[in-house]
């Protein structure tokens, strides 16, 4: 196993844990950690895709990153509006 593969598998593990936490109501889908974990997943999986390119997966990871960044932005916007 290469280092980029290990990093990619770490991202997949984080994705699975985050999804399980969501289903078990242990994480708020509009909270910081859900979006942050998904952003980190996109970065980690992209590392593995750099070594073994797969264009459709790169497209998914790009949008996964962008949507997660939007989620983090909206979290802070909601937080600032409530103060």
N, C-alpha and C positions, 0 to 999 in steps of 0.2 A: 504494500500500500504506500502510495506517495503522500507527501505532506499535503498537497492540494486536495487529494481525495479524503484524507483524514479531516481536513478543515470542512470540506463539503458534507461529510457524514456528521460532523458536529452540528452543522446547520440543520440537517435533516432531523437529528435528534431533538434539537431545540424546537423545531417546527412541531414535531409529534408531541412533545411535552406541553407546549403552548396550546395546541389544539385540545389535548386532554384536559388541561386546566380550564379552558373555556367551557368544555362540555360538562365539567364537574362544578361549574359556577365558582371557581377559585380565582378567576381573573375577569376583570371588567372589559368587554370588547371596546368600550369607548375610553378606557383608561390608558395611562402612559405605557405600562408594561406590555400590554398586548401589542400595541403598535411598535414599541421599541424592539420587542423580541422578533416581530416579523421583519423589521428593517434589518436586524442583525442576521436573520436567516437568509435574507436576500443577498447580503454581502458575503456570507460564508459559502453559500452554494455557488455564487458567481466565481469565487476563487477556484473551485473545482472545475467550473466550466471554462476557465481561461486555459487550463491544461488540456482539457478534452472538450473542445468547442461543440456546442449544439445550439444552433441559431434559434430554434423555437424556444428552448429553455432560457436562453439569454433574454429573449423578449419578455417571457414571463417574469424573470427576475428583475428586469428593468421596471416593469409596471408594479411588481410587488414592492420594490423599494420606494417608488414614487408615491404609491397609495399609503404605504406605512409612514412616510415622511409627512404626508398630508394629515394622517391620523394624529401624529405627534403635534403638529401645528395646531390642529383643532382642539386637542387636549389643553394646550396652553392658552388658547384663545378662550375656551370655556372657563378655565380656571381664573383667568384675569377678569372676565366679565362677572364672575360670582363674587369677586372681592370688592 
